[in-house]
Amino acid sequence: MTDKKTHNKIFKSISIFGSVQAIQMVCKIISVKITTVILGPSGVGLIGLIDNVINLITQGSSFGIQTIGTQLIAKERENKSNQKVLFIWMFICGVLAGLFCFIFSSFLSKITFDSDAYSIHFKALSVYFIFFSIINFSIIVLKGLNEIKKLIKYQIISTVLISLSTISCYVLWGIDGIFPAFIATGLVTFIVYSFYLSKLNLKAISITKSDFFSQGKYLFLKGSLLALNGVFGLVCFFLIRLYLKENNPEYLGFYDIGNLFLVSYFGIIFTSLASDYFPTLTNKFAQKEDINSFVNIQIQTSILISTPLILIMYFGFDFIIPLLTSNAFLPVREILLFGLISILCKTINYPLGYIVLAIDDTKNYFYQNIVGDILNVVLILIFFHFFGLIGIGLAMFIQYFGFNFYLWHFVSKRNLFAFDSKSMRYILVCFLFSFLIVGCEFIFVAQSLLLYISKAIVALIGVTYCIFELNKNNNFFDSLKKKFIK
C-alpha cells in the first residue's frame, strides 16, 4: 500500500471514529454540564472515586483478557470457536467481579467514604460487572472482526441512552443518584449490545473441553501481566485521588474534570488507535509486513489532528471550562496549562507503545507501564505539593515527555521502528506552537487583551499549518467538499 493510500485509510478511520466521538462528546458535554451544576466539585470528585473503585475491580478480575482477546480475534477472524471461548471466560470474570463487590461491599464503602453506610449501594452495584463483561465481549468481537459500522451504531445509541439515564438519576436524586446512575449505565448499554450478541448465535457453536481450557490458559497467561498493569495503574490513580481528597475535596473534582478534558474530550485519536490501529498493526506483524511507514503515518495524522484541538482549547479555556461545566471549575485551567501538551506526547506514545504489545512482548510492556504509573504518582504528589494545580499538569507533561524518549529508544534499538523526516518535522513544529501559546500565559497579564490577541495569532497560524498539511497528505479539503457539497 502506498503512503498516500495509507494516509487516507488512517485519516478515514480517525474521521469515522472522530464522528462517533463528536456525538459522544456532545452527549457528554450536556451530561457533565448538568452533573457539575447539580453536584458541584465535591460531587464530581466522588463520582471519579467510585469510578476508580469500579475500574479497579474490573481490571483485577479481567486478567487482561480484553486486550489479548482483541488480538486473538484479529489474528483468526474466521475461527468462531474462539468467540465462544472468549465469551464464557469473560462472563466468568464478570461474575467474579460481581461477587467480589458484593462480599467486600462494607470494605469498599469504608475506603471510599470512610464509613460502611454505603455497603448496600456497593452490593447493588455488583450486577454492573456482569453487564459489562458481556458488553466488553461484544465490543472486542466488533473490533477484532473490523465491523466498524456496526460498532459505531452501537456506540452512538448507547451513548445517547447513557446520557439520558445518568442525567435523570442526578436530577431525581442529586448526589444520591450516583450509584443508580452507574447501574443504569450498565443496564442500558447491555440492552443495546445484546442485539449484536444474539446475532453471533454462540449457542450453535460447539467447543471441546480441551479448546476451552487451552484457550483459557493462553488468555490468562498472556493477559495476567496486562491485568496487573491495569490494577497497579488504578491503585496509583486511587492514591492520587485520596491524597487530593484529604487536602480539599474540591481539588478531587478539579482533578477529575481536568482528566475529563484531557481524556474524554481529546479521545478521538486514542479511540481510533484502540479500535482500528492496534488490530491492523497486530495483523501486519502476523503477516510479517513492514510496519515502519504505517506507524509513521499514524503518528503524522494523529499529531496533525490533535494539535488544532489543543491550540483551540488553549485559546478559549477561560470560556470553554465554564461553558461545559460551571464557574466553580475555572481552576481546572491551571491543570490544563501544561496538561494539554501531554496530549501531543500521547499521540507519539500510543502508536509506539502498541508496537510492543503487537509483538506479544507483554513482559516489557508490563515493566514500561509499571514505571510510568509510579512516576505518575510520585511526580503529581511532589509537583502538587510545591505548585498546586499547575503542578498536576506539569507532572503529566514531564512523565509523558520522558516516556517519549524511552519508547523511541526501546523500539529503535530492536529495529522495530524509526522516525522519518516528515514525522520529526511535524513533531517539532506542533510542539513549538504549543509551547508558544503556553508562553503567552506567562508573558502577558491573565485575561488581558494582549493575552487573547497573542494566543489567537499562535492558534490561527498553528491550526492553518496543520490543516494544510492534512490536505497535502489526505486531500482534506476534497473530503470536506464531498461531505458538504453534493
C-alpha positions in Angstrom: 0.0 0.0 0.0 1.4 3.4 -1.0 2.0 6.2 1.6 -0.9 8.2 0.1 -3.3 5.3 0.4 -2.2 4.6 4.0 -2.6 8.3 4.9 -6.1 8.2 3.5 -7.0 5.0 5.2 -5.8 6.2 8.7 -7.4 9.6 8.2 -10.6 8.0 7.2 -10.5 5.7 10.2 -9.9 8.6 12.6 -12.6 10.6 10.8 -15.1 7.8 11.3 -14.3 7.3 14.9 -14.0 11.1 15.3 -17.6 11.5 14.2 -18.7 9.0 16.8 -16.6 10.7 19.4 -18.1 14.1 18.4 -21.6 12.7 19.1 -20.4 11.1 22.3 -18.7 14.3 23.3 -21.9 16.4 22.7 -23.8 13.9 24.9 -21.0 14.0 27.5 -20.9 17.8 27.5 -24.6 18.0 28.2 -24.3 15.3 30.9 -21.3 16.9 32.5 -22.8 20.3 32.4 -25.9 19.2 34.3 -23.8 17.0 36.6 -21.4 19.7 37.6 -24.2 22.2 38.2 -26.2 19.8 40.4 -23.3 18.1 42.3 -20.5 20.7 42.3 -16.7 19.9 42.5 -17.1 17.6 45.6 -19.8 15.5 44.0 -17.9 15.2 40.7 -14.8 14.1 42.7 -17.0 11.5 44.4 -18.1 10.1 41.0 -14.4 9.8 40.0 -13.6 8.0 43.2 -16.4 5.4 42.8 -15.5 5.0 39.1 -11.9 4.4 40.1 -13.0 1.6 42.5 -15.2 0.0 39.8 -12.4 0.0 37.3 -10.0 -1.4 39.8 -12.4 -4.4 40.4 -12.9 -4.8 36.7 -9.2 -4.8 35.9 -8.4 -7.1 38.8 -10.9 -9.7 37.7 -10.4 -9.5 33.9 -6.9 -10.8 33.9 -6.2 -8.7 30.8 -8.5 -10.9 28.6 -9.9 -7.8 26.8 -6.6 -6.9 25.1 -5.4 -10.4 24.4 -8.9 -11.3 23.2 -8.8 -8.5 20.6 -5.5 -9.8 19.3 -6.9 -13.4 19.2 -10.0 -12.4 17.2 -8.0 -10.1 14.8 -5.5 -12.9 14.1 -8.1 -15.6 13.5 -11.2 -13.8 12.3 -12.8 -16.9 10.8 -12.4 -19.0 14.0 -15.9 -18.9 15.6 -15.0 -21.2 18.5 -12.6 -18.6 19.8 -15.5 -16.2 20.2 -17.5 -18.6 22.3 -14.4 -19.5 24.5 -13.8 -15.8 25.0 -17.4 -15.1 25.9 -17.5 -17.8 28.5 -14.3 -16.7 30.2 -15.2 -13.0 30.1 -18.6 -13.9 31.6 -16.9 -15.9 34.4 -14.7 -12.8 35.1 -17.7 -10.6 35.3 -19.4 -12.9 37.8 -16.2 -13.0 39.9 -16.1 -9.2 39.9 -19.7 -9.0 40.9 -19.2 -11.5 43.8 -16.1 -9.5 45.0 -18.1 -6.3 45.0 -21.0 -8.0 46.9 -18.9 -9.8 49.5 -16.5 -6.9 50.2 -19.1 -4.1 49.9 -18.5 -2.9 53.5 -14.8 -2.7 52.9 -15.3 -0.8 49.7 -17.7 1.6 51.4 -15.1 2.3 54.1 -12.1 3.0 51.8 -14.3 5.3 49.6 -16.5 7.1 52.1 -14.7 6.4 55.5 -18.0 4.7 56.5 -19.8 1.4 55.9 -23.1 3.3 55.3 -22.9 2.8 51.6 -22.2 -1.0 51.7 -25.8 -1.7 50.4 -25.1 0.6 47.4 -22.0 -1.5 46.5 -24.0 -4.7 46.9 -26.5 -3.3 44.3 -23.6 -2.3 42.1 -22.4 -5.9 41.8 -24.7 -6.6 38.8 -22.9 -3.8 36.9 -19.9 -6.0 36.4 -21.8 -8.9 34.8 -23.4 -6.4 32.4 -20.1 -5.0 31.4 -18.4 -8.4 30.9 -20.9 -9.1 28.2 -20.7 -5.5 26.8 -16.9 -5.7 26.6 -17.0 -9.1 24.8 -19.3 -7.6 22.1 -17.0 -4.6 21.6 -13.9 -6.9 21.4 -15.5 -9.0 18.7 -16.7 -6.0 16.7 -13.1 -4.6 16.8 -11.4 -7.9 16.1 -13.7 -8.6 13.1 -13.2 -4.9 11.9 -17.0 -4.4 11.9 -16.6 -0.7 12.2 -20.0 0.5 11.0 -21.8 -1.8 13.5 -19.5 -0.7 16.3 -20.3 3.0 15.5 -24.0 2.4 15.5 -24.0 0.6 18.9 -21.7 3.3 20.4 -23.9 6.1 19.3 -27.1 4.5 20.6 -25.6 3.5 23.9 -24.0 7.0 24.4 -27.4 8.7 24.0 -29.2 6.3 26.3 -26.4 6.6 28.9 -26.6 10.3 29.0 -30.4 10.3 29.4 -30.3 7.7 32.2 -27.5 9.4 34.2 -28.9 12.9 33.9 -32.3 11.5 35.0 -30.7 9.9 38.1 -28.9 13.1 39.1 -32.0 15.3 38.5 -34.2 13.0 40.5 -31.9 12.1 43.4 -29.0 14.6 43.3 -25.8 13.1 44.9 -27.8 10.0 46.0 -28.3 9.3 42.3 -24.6 8.4 41.7 -24.9 4.7 42.4 -28.2 4.3 40.4 -26.5 6.2 37.5 -23.8 3.6 37.4 -26.3 0.7 37.4 -28.5 2.4 34.8 -25.4 2.9 32.6 -24.6 -0.8 32.7 -28.2 -1.9 32.1 -28.9 0.4 29.0 -25.5 -0.5 27.4 -26.1 -4.2 28.0 -29.5 -4.0 26.3 -28.0 -2.2 23.3 -25.2 -4.7 22.8 -27.3 -7.7 23.5 -28.8 -7.3 20.0 -25.4 -7.9 18.4 -24.7 -10.7 20.8 -27.9 -12.5 19.7 -26.7 -12.3 16.1 -23.5 -14.1 16.9 -25.6 -17.2 17.7 -23.0 -18.5 20.1 -25.3 -21.4 21.2 -24.9 -23.0 17.8 -21.1 -23.1 18.2 -19.6 -26.2 19.8 -16.3 -26.3 21.6 -14.4 -29.1 23.2 -13.1 -29.0 26.8 -9.5 -29.1 25.6 -10.2 -26.0 23.4 -11.9 -24.2 26.4 -9.1 -24.8 28.8 -6.2 -24.4 26.3 -7.5 -21.1 25.0 -8.3 -20.0 28.6 -4.7 -20.8 29.6 -3.4 -18.8 26.7 -5.7 -15.8 27.5 -4.8 -15.8 31.2 -1.1 -16.3 30.8 -0.8 -13.6 28.1 -3.2 -11.3 29.9 -2.1 -11.6 33.5 0.7 -9.0 33.3 -1.6 -6.6 31.5 -4.2 -7.1 34.2 -1.5 -6.3 36.8 -0.6 -3.2 34.8 -4.2 -2.1 34.9 -4.7 -2.8 38.6 -1.4 -1.1 39.5 -2.3 2.0 37.4 -5.7 2.3 39.0 -4.3 1.9 42.5 -1.9 4.8 41.7 -4.9 6.9 40.5 -6.8 6.0 43.6 -3.9 7.1 45.8 -3.7 10.4 44.0 -7.5 10.9 44.4 -7.3 10.1 48.2 -4.4 12.5 48.6 -6.3 15.3 46.9 -9.5 14.5 48.8 -7.5 14.8 52.1 -6.2 18.2 51.1 -9.5 19.5 49.8 -12.5 17.6 48.3 -12.8 20.3 45.7 -9.3 19.5 44.4 -10.5 16.0 43.6 -13.3 17.4 41.5 -10.9 19.7 39.7 -8.6 16.8 39.0 -11.4 14.6 37.6 -12.7 17.4 35.3 -9.1 18.0 34.2 -8.9 14.3 33.3 -12.3 14.6 31.6 -11.0 17.3 29.3 -7.6 15.5 28.6 -9.1 12.0 28.2 -12.7 12.2 27.1 -12.7 15.5 25.1 -9.4 14.7 23.4 -10.1 11.0 23.0 -10.7 10.9 19.2 -7.2 10.0 18.3 -6.8 7.3 21.0 -10.2 5.7 20.3 -9.0 5.3 16.7 -5.8 3.7 17.9 -7.5 1.3 20.2 -10.3 0.4 17.7 -8.5 0.2 14.3 -4.8 0.9 14.5 -4.0 -1.9 17.0 -5.8 -4.7 15.3 -4.3 -3.7 11.9 -0.8 -3.4 13.4 -1.2 -6.9 15.0 -2.4 -8.3 11.7 0.6 -6.7 9.9 3.0 -8.3 12.3 1.3 -11.7 11.9 1.7 -11.3 8.1 5.3 -10.2 8.6 4.8 -6.9 6.8 6.9 -3.8 7.2 5.2 -1.5 9.8 7.6 1.4 9.8 5.8 3.5 7.2 2.4 2.6 8.7 3.3 3.7 12.2 5.0 6.9 11.0 1.8 7.8 9.0 -0.3 7.1 12.1 1.8 9.5 14.2 1.7 12.2 11.5 -2.0 12.1 11.0 -2.7 11.9 14.8 -0.5 14.8 15.7 -1.9 17.0 12.9 -5.4 16.3 14.1 -4.7 16.7 17.8 -2.7 20.0 17.6 -5.5 22.2 16.3 -7.8 20.9 19.0 -5.2 21.6 21.7 -4.5 25.1 20.4 -8.2 26.0 20.2 -8.6 24.7 23.8 -5.6 26.9 24.9 -7.1 29.9 23.3 -10.6 29.5 24.8 -10.3 27.6 28.0 -11.4 30.6 30.1 -14.7 30.4 28.2 -14.9 26.7 27.4 -14.5 25.4 31.0 -17.4 27.5 32.5 -19.5 26.7 29.4 -19.0 23.0 29.6 -19.1 22.8 33.5 -19.6 25.8 35.7 -17.7 28.8 37.0 -16.8 26.7 40.1 -14.4 24.7 37.9 -12.4 27.6 36.5 -9.3 26.5 38.5 -9.1 23.4 36.1 -7.4 25.8 33.6 -4.3 25.5 35.8 -4.1 21.7 35.3 -4.7 22.2 31.6 -1.9 24.8 31.2 0.7 22.0 30.9 -1.6 19.0 30.8 -2.7 19.8 27.3 0.8 19.4 25.9 0.9 15.9 27.3 -1.8 15.1 24.7 0.8 15.7 22.0 3.2 13.3 23.8 0.5 10.7 23.9 -0.1 10.9 20.1 3.5 9.6 19.9 3.5 7.3 22.9 0.4 5.3 21.9 1.5 4.2 18.4 4.9 3.2 19.7 3.5 1.5 22.8 1.2 -0.6 20.7 4.2 -1.9 18.8 5.5 -3.5 22.0 2.1 -5.1 22.6 1.6 -6.2 18.9 4.8 -8.3 19.0 3.5 -10.0 22.2 6.3 -8.6 24.3 3.9 -8.3 27.3 6.8 -8.5 29.8 8.4 -5.3 28.6 5.0 -3.7 28.2 4.3 -4.6 31.8 7.6 -3.0 33.1 7.1 0.1 31.0 3.6 0.7 32.4 4.6 0.0 36.0 7.4 2.6 35.8 5.0 5.0 34.1 2.4 4.6 36.9 5.0 5.0 39.6 6.3 8.2 38.0 2.7 9.5 37.6 2.0 9.2 41.4 5.4 10.5 42.6 5.5 13.4 40.2 1.9 14.5 40.8 2.3 14.4 44.6 5.6 16.3 44.5 4.6 18.9 42.0 1.2 19.4 43.5 2.8 20.0 46.9 5.1 22.7 45.5 3.0 24.2 42.7 -0.6 23.4 43.4 -3.0 22.5 40.5 -0.4 23.8 37.9 1.9 21.1 39.2 -0.6 18.3 38.3 -0.5 19.3 34.6 3.3 19.8 34.7 3.8 16.3 36.2 1.7 14.8 33.5 3.7 16.5 30.8 7.1 15.6 32.3 6.0 11.9 32.6 4.7 11.6 29.0 7.6 13.6 27.5 10.2 11.5 29.2 8.3 8.3 28.2 8.5 9.5 24.5 12.3 9.2 24.6 12.2 5.8 26.4 9.8 4.2 24.0 11.6 5.6 20.9 14.9 4.2 22.3 13.2 0.8 23.0 11.6 0.2 19.5 14.6 1.7 17.6 17.1 -0.4 19.4 15.2 -3.6 18.3 14.9 -2.3 14.7 11.1 -2.2 15.0 10.7 1.5 14.1 12.5 4.7 13.1 11.0 8.2 12.8 11.1 9.6 9.2 11.9 13.2 8.4 8.3 14.2 8.0 7.3 12.8 11.4 10.2 14.7 13.0 9.2 17.9 11.3 5.5 17.6 12.4 6.5 16.8 16.0 8.9 19.7 16.3 6.5 22.3 14.7 3.5 21.1 16.7 5.4 21.2 20.0 6.7 24.7 19.0 3.2 26.1 18.6 2.1 24.5 21.9 5.0 25.9 23.8 4.5 29.4 22.2 0.8 29.5 23.3 1.8 28.4 26.9 4.5 31.1 26.9 1.8 33.7 26.2 0.2 32.8 29.5 3.3 33.6 31.4 4.4 36.7 29.4 1.0 38.6 29.4 -1.3 39.5 32.3 -4.1 36.9 32.8 -7.3 37.6 30.9 -5.8 40.7 29.3 -6.5 41.8 25.7 -2.8 41.3 24.7 -3.0 37.7 26.1 -6.0 36.8 23.9 -4.6 38.5 20.8 -1.2 36.7 21.1 -2.9 33.3 21.7 -5.3 33.9 18.8 -2.3 34.6 16.5 -0.4 31.5 17.5 -3.6 29.3 17.4 -4.5 30.7 13.9 -1.1 30.0 12.4 -0.8 26.6 14.1 -4.3 25.4 13.0 -3.8 26.7 9.5 -0.4 24.8 9.2 -2.0 21.6 10.4 -5.0 21.8 8.1 -2.8 22.5 5.0 -0.5 19.6 5.9 -3.5 17.3 6.4 -4.8 18.4 3.0 -1.4 17.7 1.4 -1.4 14.1 2.9 -5.1 13.2 2.9 -6.9 15.6 0.4 -8.6 17.1 3.5 -10.4 19.8 1.5 -11.7 17.3 -1.1 -13.1 15.2 1.7 -15.0 18.2 3.1 -16.4 19.1 -0.3 -17.7 15.6 -0.8 -19.4 15.7 2.6 -21.0 19.1 2.5 -21.3 19.9 -1.3 -23.5 17.4 -3.1 
